Amino acid sequence: MAHELKKSKAPPPVADINVTPMVDVMLVLLIIFMVITPMLNKGIPVDMVKTKNPIAMQAADKSDAVMVAVTRDGKVYLGPDQMPAEDLPPKVKDLLQNRLDKTVFLRSDARAN
């Protein structure tokens, strides 16, 4: 008895694009960016004084918070913009004019005068 091997035809090639690996990579990138984004340092880097009892200020992390930074060499920044110290009061007054919360956050270097 001779068995005849039956030749099976290969299925036709699939013309659809498999997007599952791309979606997996995009989701991983999205998660990485979501984790890293809050860690990014906002504003000018300042070496602040270390305190024993720091107070957490969540309002300082808001995007519309008024942030003033003083660096070691005495440069004054309002947000990311450097300006002379004498120009600071009118600019801050203009920013706080139509706000209910009139809080200004100051970040000063430990060795600033």
Biopython code that builds the backbone (N, CA, C, O; Angstrom):
import numpy as np
from Bio.PDB.StructureBuilder import StructureBuilder

atoms = [
    (1, "MET", "N", (0.840, -1.168, 0.000)),
    (1, "MET", "CA", (0.000, 0.000, 0.000)),
    (1, "MET", "C", (0.887, 1.233, 0.000)),
    (1, "MET", "O", (1.663, 1.483, 0.922)),
    (2, "ALA", "N", (0.750, 1.916, -0.971)),
    (2, "ALA", "CA", (1.537, 3.133, -1.077)),
    (2, "ALA", "C", (0.637, 4.307, -0.730)),
    (2, "ALA", "O", (-0.438, 4.499, -1.297)),
    (3, "HIS", "N", (1.119, 5.071, 0.214)),
    (3, "HIS", "CA", (0.350, 6.262, 0.567)),
    (3, "HIS", "C", (0.788, 7.406, -0.327)),
    (3, "HIS", "O", (1.973, 7.698, -0.494)),
    (4, "GLU", "N", (-0.171, 8.002, -0.861)),
    (4, "GLU", "CA", (0.158, 9.176, -1.655)),
    (4, "GLU", "C", (0.116, 10.392, -0.750)),
    (4, "GLU", "O", (-0.859, 10.614, -0.032)),
    (5, "LEU", "N", (1.186, 11.178, -0.792)),
    (5, "LEU", "CA", (1.207, 12.396, 0.006)),
    (5, "LEU", "C", (0.367, 13.437, -0.696)),
    (5, "LEU", "O", (0.542, 13.738, -1.877)),
    (6, "LYS", "N", (-0.520, 13.952, 0.056)),
    (6, "LYS", "CA", (-1.412, 14.957, -0.508)),
    (6, "LYS", "C", (-0.747, 16.317, -0.364)),
    (6, "LYS", "O", (-0.426, 16.733, 0.749)),
    (7, "LYS", "N", (-0.543, 16.995, -1.442)),
    (7, "LYS", "CA", (0.074, 18.320, -1.390)),
    (7, "LYS", "C", (-0.992, 19.335, -1.016)),
    (7, "LYS", "O", (-2.032, 19.457, -1.662)),
    (8, "SER", "N", (-0.684, 20.066, 0.069)),
    (8, "SER", "CA", (-1.656, 21.102, 0.442)),
    (8, "SER", "C", (-1.146, 22.432, -0.088)),
    (8, "SER", "O", (0.053, 22.709, -0.109)),
    (9, "LYS", "N", (-2.076, 23.216, -0.501)),
    (9, "LYS", "CA", (-1.703, 24.526, -1.022)),
    (9, "LYS", "C", (-1.489, 25.487, 0.134)),
    (9, "LYS", "O", (-2.210, 25.449, 1.132)),
    (10, "ALA", "N", (-0.505, 26.337, -0.008)),
    (10, "ALA", "CA", (-0.238, 27.358, 1.016)),
    (10, "ALA", "C", (-1.358, 28.397, 0.953)),
    (10, "ALA", "O", (-1.892, 28.684, -0.118)),
    (11, "PRO", "N", (-1.708, 28.961, 2.123)),
    (11, "PRO", "CA", (-2.751, 29.987, 2.092)),
    (11, "PRO", "C", (-2.254, 31.211, 1.327)),
    (11, "PRO", "O", (-1.052, 31.472, 1.280)),
    (12, "PRO", "N", (-3.156, 31.942, 0.742)),
    (12, "PRO", "CA", (-2.721, 33.124, -0.024)),
    (12, "PRO", "C", (-2.117, 34.176, 0.909)),
    (12, "PRO", "O", (-2.525, 34.281, 2.066)),
    (13, "PRO", "N", (-1.155, 34.950, 0.419)),
    (13, "PRO", "CA", (-0.541, 35.977, 1.287)),
    (13, "PRO", "C", (-1.569, 37.018, 1.730)),
    (13, "PRO", "O", (-2.468, 37.396, 0.979)),
    (14, "VAL", "N", (-1.403, 37.468, 2.983)),
    (14, "VAL", "CA", (-2.319, 38.459, 3.548)),
    (14, "VAL", "C", (-1.780, 39.848, 3.215)),
    (14, "VAL", "O", (-0.613, 40.144, 3.469)),
    (15, "ALA", "N", (-2.620, 40.680, 2.656)),
    (15, "ALA", "CA", (-2.175, 42.008, 2.232)),
    (15, "ALA", "C", (-2.397, 43.057, 3.317)),
    (15, "ALA", "O", (-1.984, 44.205, 3.147)),
    (16, "ASP", "N", (-3.036, 42.695, 4.424)),
    (16, "ASP", "CA", (-3.297, 43.671, 5.496)),
    (16, "ASP", "C", (-2.014, 43.958, 6.272)),
    (16, "ASP", "O", (-1.161, 43.084, 6.424)),
    (17, "ILE", "N", (-1.889, 45.190, 6.759)),
    (17, "ILE", "CA", (-0.737, 45.580, 7.556)),
    (17, "ILE", "C", (-1.040, 45.281, 9.021)),
    (17, "ILE", "O", (-2.112, 45.620, 9.521)),
    (18, "ASN", "N", (-0.100, 44.650, 9.700)),
    (18, "ASN", "CA", (-0.267, 44.338, 11.115)),
    (18, "ASN", "C", (0.228, 45.538, 11.930)),
    (18, "ASN", "O", (1.433, 45.782, 11.994)),
    (19, "VAL", "N", (-0.672, 46.276, 12.542)),
    (19, "VAL", "CA", (-0.301, 47.487, 13.283)),
    (19, "VAL", "C", (-0.128, 47.224, 14.779)),
    (19, "VAL", "O", (0.197, 48.150, 15.521)),
    (20, "THR", "N", (-0.332, 46.014, 15.232)),
    (20, "THR", "CA", (-0.229, 45.711, 16.662)),
    (20, "THR", "C", (1.156, 46.024, 17.235)),
    (20, "THR", "O", (1.221, 46.631, 18.304)),
    (21, "PRO", "N", (2.265, 45.649, 16.593)),
    (21, "PRO", "CA", (3.574, 46.013, 17.164)),
    (21, "PRO", "C", (3.782, 47.522, 17.246)),
    (21, "PRO", "O", (4.379, 48.016, 18.203)),
    (22, "MET", "N", (3.295, 48.254, 16.249)),
    (22, "MET", "CA", (3.442, 49.709, 16.280)),
    (22, "MET", "C", (2.642, 50.305, 17.437)),
    (22, "MET", "O", (3.116, 51.213, 18.121)),
    (23, "VAL", "N", (1.435, 49.797, 17.655)),
    (23, "VAL", "CA", (0.608, 50.289, 18.759)),
    (23, "VAL", "C", (1.282, 49.980, 20.093)),
    (23, "VAL", "O", (1.259, 50.810, 21.001)),
    (24, "ASP", "N", (1.878, 48.803, 20.221)),
    (24, "ASP", "CA", (2.592, 48.445, 21.453)),
    (24, "ASP", "C", (3.740, 49.412, 21.723)),
    (24, "ASP", "O", (3.904, 49.882, 22.849)),
    (25, "VAL", "N", (4.534, 49.710, 20.700)),
    (25, "VAL", "CA", (5.658, 50.637, 20.866)),
    (25, "VAL", "C", (5.158, 52.022, 21.229)),
    (25, "VAL", "O", (5.746, 52.672, 22.094)),
    (26, "MET", "N", (4.095, 52.495, 20.599)),
    (26, "MET", "CA", (3.556, 53.828, 20.890)),
    (26, "MET", "C", (3.028, 53.911, 22.323)),
    (26, "MET", "O", (3.213, 54.930, 22.988)),
    (27, "LEU", "N", (2.384, 52.872, 22.796)),
    (27, "LEU", "CA", (1.885, 52.882, 24.173)),
    (27, "LEU", "C", (3.044, 52.912, 25.181)),
    (27, "LEU", "O", (2.965, 53.601, 26.198)),
    (28, "VAL", "N", (4.106, 52.174, 24.898)),
    (28, "VAL", "CA", (5.275, 52.198, 25.786)),
    (28, "VAL", "C", (5.895, 53.593, 25.798)),
    (28, "VAL", "O", (6.250, 54.099, 26.863)),
    (29, "LEU", "N", (6.030, 54.225, 24.624)),
    (29, "LEU", "CA", (6.573, 55.585, 24.570)),
    (29, "LEU", "C", (5.677, 56.569, 25.317)),
    (29, "LEU", "O", (6.172, 57.457, 26.012)),
    (30, "LEU", "N", (4.375, 56.417, 25.178)),
    (30, "LEU", "CA", (3.439, 57.296, 25.882)),
    (30, "LEU", "C", (3.606, 57.170, 27.395)),
    (30, "LEU", "O", (3.612, 58.173, 28.107)),
    (31, "ILE", "N", (3.738, 55.958, 27.874)),
    (31, "ILE", "CA", (3.921, 55.742, 29.320)),
    (31, "ILE", "C", (5.238, 56.347, 29.782)),
    (31, "ILE", "O", (5.294, 56.967, 30.845)),
    (32, "ILE", "N", (6.298, 56.177, 29.000)),
    (32, "ILE", "CA", (7.601, 56.737, 29.377)),
    (32, "ILE", "C", (7.512, 58.256, 29.466)),
    (32, "ILE", "O", (7.999, 58.844, 30.431)),
    (33, "PHE", "N", (6.900, 58.899, 28.477)),
    (33, "PHE", "CA", (6.779, 60.355, 28.502)),
    (33, "PHE", "C", (5.882, 60.827, 29.649)),
    (33, "PHE", "O", (6.139, 61.876, 30.240)),
    (34, "MET", "N", (4.835, 60.067, 29.967)),
    (34, "MET", "CA", (3.960, 60.458, 31.077)),
    (34, "MET", "C", (4.698, 60.386, 32.411)),
    (34, "MET", "O", (4.430, 61.181, 33.313)),
    (35, "VAL", "N", (5.623, 59.441, 32.540)),
    (35, "VAL", "CA", (6.377, 59.309, 33.793)),
    (35, "VAL", "C", (7.461, 60.378, 33.883)),
    (35, "VAL", "O", (7.691, 60.931, 34.959)),
    (36, "ILE", "N", (8.127, 60.674, 32.775)),
    (36, "ILE", "CA", (9.265, 61.602, 32.795)),
    (36, "ILE", "C", (8.824, 63.063, 32.857)),
    (36, "ILE", "O", (9.510, 63.878, 33.474)),
    (37, "THR", "N", (7.715, 63.412, 32.244)),
    (37, "THR", "CA", (7.294, 64.819, 32.147)),
    (37, "THR", "C", (7.178, 65.522, 33.495)),
    (37, "THR", "O", (7.662, 66.648, 33.605)),
    (38, "PRO", "N", (6.570, 64.939, 34.529)),
    (38, "PRO", "CA", (6.513, 65.661, 35.809)),
    (38, "PRO", "C", (7.877, 65.858, 36.452)),
    (38, "PRO", "O", (8.037, 66.745, 37.289)),
    (39, "MET", "N", (8.865, 65.047, 36.078)),
    (39, "MET", "CA", (10.189, 65.167, 36.680)),
    (39, "MET", "C", (11.027, 66.276, 36.062)),
    (39, "MET", "O", (12.058, 66.653, 36.617)),
    (40, "LEU", "N", (10.601, 66.796, 34.931)),
    (40, "LEU", "CA", (11.390, 67.838, 34.275)),
    (40, "LEU", "C", (11.420, 69.084, 35.150)),
    (40, "LEU", "O", (10.402, 69.485, 35.714)),
    (41, "ASN", "N", (12.584, 69.683, 35.254)),
    (41, "ASN", "CA", (12.759, 70.860, 36.099)),
    (41, "ASN", "C", (12.233, 72.086, 35.375)),
    (41, "ASN", "O", (12.670, 72.405, 34.269)),
    (42, "LYS", "N", (11.289, 72.770, 36.010)),
    (42, "LYS", "CA", (10.728, 73.962, 35.400)),
    (42, "LYS", "C", (11.551, 75.174, 35.798)),
    (42, "LYS", "O", (11.989, 75.282, 36.943)),
    (43, "GLY", "N", (11.758, 76.071, 34.874)),
    (43, "GLY", "CA", (12.431, 77.321, 35.191)),
    (43, "GLY", "C", (13.935, 77.175, 35.255)),
    (43, "GLY", "O", (14.517, 76.233, 34.719)),
    (44, "ILE", "N", (14.545, 78.137, 35.925)),
    (44, "ILE", "CA", (15.994, 78.230, 36.016)),
    (44, "ILE", "C", (16.482, 77.330, 37.156)),
    (44, "ILE", "O", (15.913, 77.372, 38.247)),
    (45, "PRO", "N", (17.522, 76.519, 36.931)),
    (45, "PRO", "CA", (18.028, 75.683, 38.021)),
    (45, "PRO", "C", (18.698, 76.530, 39.099)),
    (45, "PRO", "O", (19.598, 77.322, 38.816)),
    (46, "VAL", "N", (18.253, 76.353, 40.321)),
    (46, "VAL", "CA", (18.762, 77.123, 41.464)),
    (46, "VAL", "C", (19.112, 76.138, 42.572)),
    (46, "VAL", "O", (18.336, 75.229, 42.869)),
    (47, "ASP", "N", (20.285, 76.320, 43.184)),
    (47, "ASP", "CA", (20.714, 75.468, 44.294)),
    (47, "ASP", "C", (20.147, 76.045, 45.582)),
    (47, "ASP", "O", (20.774, 76.884, 46.228)),
    (48, "MET", "N", (18.943, 75.584, 45.951)),
    (48, "MET", "CA", (18.256, 76.160, 47.108)),
    (48, "MET", "C", (18.820, 75.609, 48.419)),
    (48, "MET", "O", (19.484, 74.572, 48.443)),
    (49, "VAL", "N", (18.542, 76.319, 49.492)),
    (49, "VAL", "CA", (18.991, 75.927, 50.820)),
    (49, "VAL", "C", (18.230, 74.676, 51.249)),
    (49, "VAL", "O", (17.024, 74.572, 51.028)),
    (50, "LYS", "N", (18.938, 73.725, 51.866)),
    (50, "LYS", "CA", (18.299, 72.521, 52.388)),
    (50, "LYS", "C", (17.707, 72.843, 53.764)),
    (50, "LYS", "O", (18.384, 73.405, 54.625)),
    (51, "THR", "N", (16.444, 72.482, 53.957)),
    (51, "THR", "CA", (15.776, 72.745, 55.235)),
    (51, "THR", "C", (15.464, 71.430, 55.936)),
    (51, "THR", "O", (15.405, 70.373, 55.307)),
    (52, "LYS", "N", (15.266, 71.513, 57.246)),
    (52, "LYS", "CA", (14.934, 70.317, 58.010)),
    (52, "LYS", "C", (13.461, 69.952, 57.864)),
    (52, "LYS", "O", (13.113, 68.771, 57.852)),
    (53, "ASN", "N", (12.598, 70.949, 57.755)),
    (53, "ASN", "CA", (11.158, 70.708, 57.653)),
    (53, "ASN", "C", (10.595, 71.399, 56.406)),
    (53, "ASN", "O", (9.935, 72.431, 56.522)),
    (54, "PRO", "N", (10.847, 70.843, 55.214)),
    (54, "PRO", "CA", (10.343, 71.500, 54.009)),
    (54, "PRO", "C", (8.818, 71.423, 53.928)),
    (54, "PRO", "O", (8.207, 70.458, 54.387)),
    (55, "ILE", "N", (8.225, 72.442, 53.346)),
    (55, "ILE", "CA", (6.777, 72.497, 53.172)),
    (55, "ILE", "C", (6.484, 72.269, 51.694)),
    (55, "ILE", "O", (7.018, 72.969, 50.835)),
    (56, "ALA", "N", (5.635, 71.289, 51.402)),
    (56, "ALA", "CA", (5.276, 71.010, 50.013)),
    (56, "ALA", "C", (4.311, 72.082, 49.522)),
    (56, "ALA", "O", (3.314, 72.381, 50.179)),
    (57, "MET", "N", (4.614, 72.652, 48.374)),
    (57, "MET", "CA", (3.753, 73.681, 47.781)),
    (57, "MET", "C", (3.305, 73.210, 46.413)),
    (57, "MET", "O", (3.997, 73.412, 45.414)),
    (58, "GLN", "N", (2.131, 72.573, 46.374)),
    (58, "GLN", "CA", (1.631, 72.045, 45.113)),
    (58, "GLN", "C", (1.273, 73.163, 44.138)),
    (58, "GLN", "O", (1.346, 72.967, 42.925)),
    (59, "ALA", "N", (0.886, 74.338, 44.651)),
    (59, "ALA", "CA", (0.488, 75.437, 43.775)),
    (59, "ALA", "C", (1.675, 75.951, 42.963)),
    (59, "ALA", "O", (1.475, 76.569, 41.917)),
    (60, "ALA", "N", (2.898, 75.714, 43.417)),
    (60, "ALA", "CA", (4.075, 76.181, 42.685)),
    (60, "ALA", "C", (4.298, 75.385, 41.410)),
    (60, "ALA", "O", (5.003, 75.847, 40.513)),
    (61, "ASP", "N", (3.709, 74.194, 41.310)),
    (61, "ASP", "CA", (3.880, 73.364, 40.121)),
    (61, "ASP", "C", (2.882, 73.689, 39.021)),
    (61, "ASP", "O", (2.986, 73.156, 37.917)),
    (62, "LYS", "N", (1.924, 74.548, 39.304)),
    (62, "LYS", "CA", (0.933, 74.889, 38.279)),
    (62, "LYS", "C", (1.595, 75.665, 37.146)),
    (62, "LYS", "O", (2.596, 76.352, 37.348)),
    (63, "SER", "N", (1.028, 75.546, 35.970)),
    (63, "SER", "CA", (1.634, 76.191, 34.800)),
    (63, "SER", "C", (1.512, 77.709, 34.847)),
    (63, "SER", "O", (2.317, 78.407, 34.231)),
    (64, "ASP", "N", (0.521, 78.233, 35.566)),
    (64, "ASP", "CA", (0.334, 79.693, 35.609)),
    (64, "ASP", "C", (0.875, 80.315, 36.900)),
    (64, "ASP", "O", (0.569, 81.469, 37.201)),
    (65, "ALA", "N", (1.677, 79.563, 37.666)),
    (65, "ALA", "CA", (2.232, 80.097, 38.915)),
    (65, "ALA", "C", (3.284, 81.164, 38.593)),
    (65, "ALA", "O", (4.053, 81.029, 37.642)),
    (66, "VAL", "N", (3.299, 82.224, 39.403)),
    (66, "VAL", "CA", (4.293, 83.293, 39.229)),
    (66, "VAL", "C", (5.541, 82.868, 39.990)),
    (66, "VAL", "O", (5.541, 82.795, 41.219)),
    (67, "MET", "N", (6.615, 82.586, 39.232)),
    (67, "MET", "CA", (7.842, 82.056, 39.815)),
    (67, "MET", "C", (8.980, 83.041, 39.570)),
    (67, "MET", "O", (9.286, 83.381, 38.426)),
    (68, "VAL", "N", (9.608, 83.500, 40.666)),
    (68, "VAL", "CA", (10.767, 84.391, 40.592)),
    (68, "VAL", "C", (11.969, 83.594, 41.077)),
    (68, "VAL", "O", (11.916, 82.962, 42.132)),
    (69, "ALA", "N", (13.058, 83.623, 40.303)),
    (69, "ALA", "CA", (14.277, 82.906, 40.678)),
    (69, "ALA", "C", (15.437, 83.885, 40.746)),
    (69, "ALA", "O", (15.584, 84.757, 39.889)),
    (70, "VAL", "N", (16.266, 83.727, 41.787)),
    (70, "VAL", "CA", (17.478, 84.530, 41.951)),
    (70, "VAL", "C", (18.645, 83.555, 41.949)),
    (70, "VAL", "O", (18.705, 82.653, 42.785)),
    (71, "THR", "N", (19.575, 83.730, 41.012)),
    (71, "THR", "CA", (20.710, 82.818, 40.900)),
    (71, "THR", "C", (21.868, 83.269, 41.793)),
    (71, "THR", "O", (21.809, 84.333, 42.410)),
    (72, "ARG", "N", (22.902, 82.462, 41.854)),
    (72, "ARG", "CA", (24.061, 82.731, 42.704)),
    (72, "ARG", "C", (24.730, 84.054, 42.345)),
    (72, "ARG", "O", (25.193, 84.778, 43.226)),
    (73, "ASP", "N", (24.782, 84.370, 41.050)),
    (73, "ASP", "CA", (25.441, 85.605, 40.629)),
    (73, "ASP", "C", (24.517, 86.814, 40.632)),
    (73, "ASP", "O", (24.883, 87.862, 40.101)),
    (74, "GLY", "N", (23.326, 86.695, 41.217)),
    (74, "GLY", "CA", (22.439, 87.840, 41.399)),
    (74, "GLY", "C", (21.500, 88.129, 40.238)),
    (74, "GLY", "O", (20.806, 89.146, 40.258)),
    (75, "LYS", "N", (21.455, 87.264, 39.225)),
    (75, "LYS", "CA", (20.531, 87.469, 38.111)),
    (75, "LYS", "C", (19.121, 87.117, 38.560)),
    (75, "LYS", "O", (18.915, 86.160, 39.306)),
    (76, "VAL", "N", (18.148, 87.907, 38.093)),
    (76, "VAL", "CA", (16.754, 87.720, 38.482)),
    (76, "VAL", "C", (15.970, 87.230, 37.271)),
    (76, "VAL", "O", (16.096, 87.779, 36.176)),
    (77, "TYR", "N", (15.157, 86.189, 37.477)),
    (77, "TYR", "CA", (14.349, 85.612, 36.417)),
    (77, "TYR", "C", (12.887, 85.624, 36.844)),
    (77, "TYR", "O", (12.559, 85.266, 37.975)),
    (78, "LEU", "N", (12.020, 86.035, 35.941)),
    (78, "LEU", "CA", (10.574, 85.917, 36.135)),
    (78, "LEU", "C", (10.113, 84.852, 35.162)),
    (78, "LEU", "O", (10.007, 85.099, 33.960)),
    (79, "GLY", "N", (9.837, 83.663, 35.686)),
    (79, "GLY", "CA", (9.597, 82.521, 34.804)),
    (79, "GLY", "C", (10.913, 82.177, 34.130)),
    (79, "GLY", "O", (11.937, 82.078, 34.808)),
    (80, "PRO", "N", (10.917, 81.990, 32.813)),
    (80, "PRO", "CA", (12.179, 81.686, 32.123)),
    (80, "PRO", "C", (12.933, 82.923, 31.643)),
    (80, "PRO", "O", (14.036, 82.803, 31.110)),
    (81, "ASP", "N", (12.354, 84.112, 31.824)),
    (81, "ASP", "CA", (12.939, 85.331, 31.263)),
    (81, "ASP", "C", (13.804, 86.066, 32.281)),
    (81, "ASP", "O", (13.367, 86.333, 33.401)),
    (82, "GLN", "N", (15.052, 86.397, 31.879)),
    (82, "GLN", "CA", (15.932, 87.181, 32.748)),
    (82, "GLN", "C", (15.573, 88.655, 32.600)),
    (82, "GLN", "O", (15.238, 89.119, 31.510)),
    (83, "MET", "N", (15.650, 89.384, 33.717)),
    (83, "MET", "CA", (15.356, 90.816, 33.700)),
    (83, "MET", "C", (16.116, 91.510, 34.813)),
    (83, "MET", "O", (16.519, 90.869, 35.784)),
    (84, "PRO", "N", (16.318, 92.817, 34.683)),
    (84, "PRO", "CA", (16.938, 93.562, 35.781)),
    (84, "PRO", "C", (16.023, 93.561, 37.011)),
    (84, "PRO", "O", (14.799, 93.528, 36.883)),
    (85, "ALA", "N", (16.630, 93.598, 38.200)),
    (85, "ALA", "CA", (15.850, 93.535, 39.446)),
    (85, "ALA", "C", (14.878, 94.699, 39.575)),
    (85, "ALA", "O", (13.809, 94.534, 40.162)),
    (86, "GLU", "N", (15.217, 95.877, 39.042)),
    (86, "GLU", "CA", (14.318, 97.032, 39.177)),
    (86, "GLU", "C", (13.084, 96.898, 38.294)),
    (86, "GLU", "O", (12.086, 97.574, 38.547)),
    (87, "ASP", "N", (13.114, 96.046, 37.263)),
    (87, "ASP", "CA", (11.938, 95.836, 36.406)),
    (87, "ASP", "C", (10.985, 94.796, 36.967)),
    (87, "ASP", "O", (9.876, 94.636, 36.456)),
    (88, "LEU", "N", (11.399, 94.083, 38.015)),
    (88, "LEU", "CA", (10.597, 92.988, 38.541)),
    (88, "LEU", "C", (9.280, 93.436, 39.189)),
    (88, "LEU", "O", (8.243, 92.862, 38.857)),
    (89, "PRO", "N", (9.257, 94.437, 40.100)),
    (89, "PRO", "CA", (7.991, 94.772, 40.771)),
    (89, "PRO", "C", (6.846, 95.144, 39.825)),
    (89, "PRO", "O", (5.742, 94.634, 40.019)),
    (90, "PRO", "N", (7.039, 96.004, 38.808)),
    (90, "PRO", "CA", (5.900, 96.305, 37.939)),
    (90, "PRO", "C", (5.426, 95.101, 37.129)),
    (90, "PRO", "O", (4.230, 94.953, 36.881)),
    (91, "LYS", "N", (6.359, 94.238, 36.713)),
    (91, "LYS", "CA", (5.955, 93.052, 35.945)),
    (91, "LYS", "C", (5.126, 92.105, 36.811)),
    (91, "LYS", "O", (4.104, 91.584, 36.364)),
    (92, "VAL", "N", (5.570, 91.882, 38.053)),
    (92, "VAL", "CA", (4.833, 90.996, 38.961)),
    (92, "VAL", "C", (3.465, 91.596, 39.270)),
    (92, "VAL", "O", (2.473, 90.870, 39.331)),
    (93, "LYS", "N", (3.398, 92.910, 39.466)),
    (93, "LYS", "CA", (2.123, 93.576, 39.740)),
    (93, "LYS", "C", (1.156, 93.391, 38.576)),
    (93, "LYS", "O", (-0.035, 93.156, 38.783)),
    (94, "ASP", "N", (1.675, 93.500, 37.344)),
    (94, "ASP", "CA", (0.823, 93.286, 36.173)),
    (94, "ASP", "C", (0.309, 91.848, 36.105)),
    (94, "ASP", "O", (-0.848, 91.616, 35.754)),
    (95, "LEU", "N", (1.171, 90.882, 36.440)),
    (95, "LEU", "CA", (0.757, 89.479, 36.389)),
    (95, "LEU", "C", (-0.302, 89.145, 37.440)),
    (95, "LEU", "O", (-1.177, 88.312, 37.203)),
    (96, "LEU", "N", (-0.221, 89.798, 38.601)),
    (96, "LEU", "CA", (-1.140, 89.488, 39.696)),
    (96, "LEU", "C", (-2.416, 90.323, 39.674)),
    (96, "LEU", "O", (-3.306, 90.107, 40.495)),
    (97, "GLN", "N", (-2.516, 91.264, 38.757)),
    (97, "GLN", "CA", (-3.619, 92.232, 38.774)),
    (97, "GLN", "C", (-4.996, 91.566, 38.719)),
    (97, "GLN", "O", (-5.879, 91.928, 39.497)),
    (98, "ASN", "N", (-5.196, 90.610, 37.826)),
    (98, "ASN", "CA", (-6.526, 90.013, 37.649)),
    (98, "ASN", "C", (-6.639, 88.630, 38.263)),
    (98, "ASN", "O", (-7.474, 87.834, 37.833)),
    (99, "ARG", "N", (-5.830, 88.330, 39.244)),
    (99, "ARG", "CA", (-5.857, 87.009, 39.876)),
    (99, "ARG", "C", (-6.486, 87.075, 41.263)),
    (99, "ARG", "O", (-6.400, 88.082, 41.966)),
    (100, "LEU", "N", (-7.119, 85.970, 41.626)),
    (100, "LEU", "CA", (-7.626, 85.855, 42.995)),
    (100, "LEU", "C", (-6.493, 85.429, 43.938)),
    (100, "LEU", "O", (-6.381, 85.931, 45.057)),
    (101, "ASP", "N", (-5.662, 84.500, 43.469)),
    (101, "ASP", "CA", (-4.536, 84.026, 44.277)),
    (101, "ASP", "C", (-3.317, 84.890, 43.961)),
    (101, "ASP", "O", (-2.754, 84.795, 42.870)),
    (102, "LYS", "N", (-2.914, 85.723, 44.898)),
    (102, "LYS", "CA", (-1.824, 86.675, 44.666)),
    (102, "LYS", "C", (-0.495, 86.145, 45.214)),
    (102, "LYS", "O", (0.308, 86.913, 45.744)),
    (103, "THR", "N", (-0.263, 84.842, 45.089)),
    (103, "THR", "CA", (0.953, 84.230, 45.608)),
    (103, "THR", "C", (2.066, 84.295, 44.569)),
    (103, "THR", "O", (1.853, 83.986, 43.397)),
    (104, "VAL", "N", (3.254, 84.700, 45.008)),
    (104, "VAL", "CA", (4.447, 84.700, 44.173)),
    (104, "VAL", "C", (5.447, 83.761, 44.832)),
    (104, "VAL", "O", (5.722, 83.879, 46.026)),
    (105, "PHE", "N", (5.986, 82.835, 44.060)),
    (105, "PHE", "CA", (6.942, 81.866, 44.577)),
    (105, "PHE", "C", (8.354, 82.342, 44.257)),
    (105, "PHE", "O", (8.646, 82.720, 43.122)),
    (106, "LEU", "N", (9.226, 82.323, 45.259)),
    (106, "LEU", "CA", (10.602, 82.793, 45.115)),
    (106, "LEU", "C", (11.549, 81.611, 45.304)),
    (106, "LEU", "O", (11.498, 80.912, 46.316)),
    (107, "ARG", "N", (12.409, 81.403, 44.316)),
    (107, "ARG", "CA", (13.450, 80.372, 44.397)),
    (107, "ARG", "C", (14.773, 81.108, 44.386)),
    (107, "ARG", "O", (15.125, 81.756, 43.400)),
    (108, "SER", "N", (15.501, 81.007, 45.477)),
    (108, "SER", "CA", (16.750, 81.747, 45.590)),
    (108, "SER", "C", (17.896, 80.776, 45.849)),
    (108, "SER", "O", (17.756, 79.809, 46.598)),
    (109, "ASP", "N", (19.026, 81.055, 45.217)),
    (109, "ASP", "CA", (20.224, 80.253, 45.444)),
    (109, "ASP", "C", (20.704, 80.452, 46.865)),
    (109, "ASP", "O", (20.548, 81.538, 47.423)),
    (110, "ALA", "N", (21.286, 79.421, 47.461)),
    (110, "ALA", "CA", (21.758, 79.484, 48.840)),
    (110, "ALA", "C", (22.844, 80.546, 49.012)),
    (110, "ALA", "O", (22.995, 81.099, 50.102)),
    (111, "ARG", "N", (23.609, 80.840, 47.945)),
    (111, "ARG", "CA", (24.712, 81.792, 48.052)),
    (111, "ARG", "C", (24.388, 83.130, 47.396)),
    (111, "ARG", "O", (25.294, 83.928, 47.154)),
    (112, "ALA", "N", (23.116, 83.391, 47.104)),
    (112, "ALA", "CA", (22.741, 84.677, 46.490)),
    (112, "ALA", "C", (22.703, 85.767, 47.549)),
    (112, "ALA", "O", (22.369, 85.513, 48.706)),
    (113, "ASN", "N", (23.044, 86.977, 47.143)),
    (113, "ASN", "CA", (22.965, 88.102, 48.079)),
    (113, "ASN", "C", (21.557, 88.683, 48.076)),
    (113, "ASN", "O", (21.283, 89.641, 48.799)),
]
sb = StructureBuilder()
sb.init_structure("model")
sb.init_model(0)
sb.init_chain("A")
sb.init_seg("    ")
for serial, (resi, resn, name, xyz) in enumerate(atoms, 1):
    if name == "N":
        sb.init_residue(resn, " ", resi, " ")
    sb.init_atom(name, np.array(xyz, "f"), 0.0, 1.0, " ", f" {name:<3s}", serial, name[0])
structure = sb.get_structure()
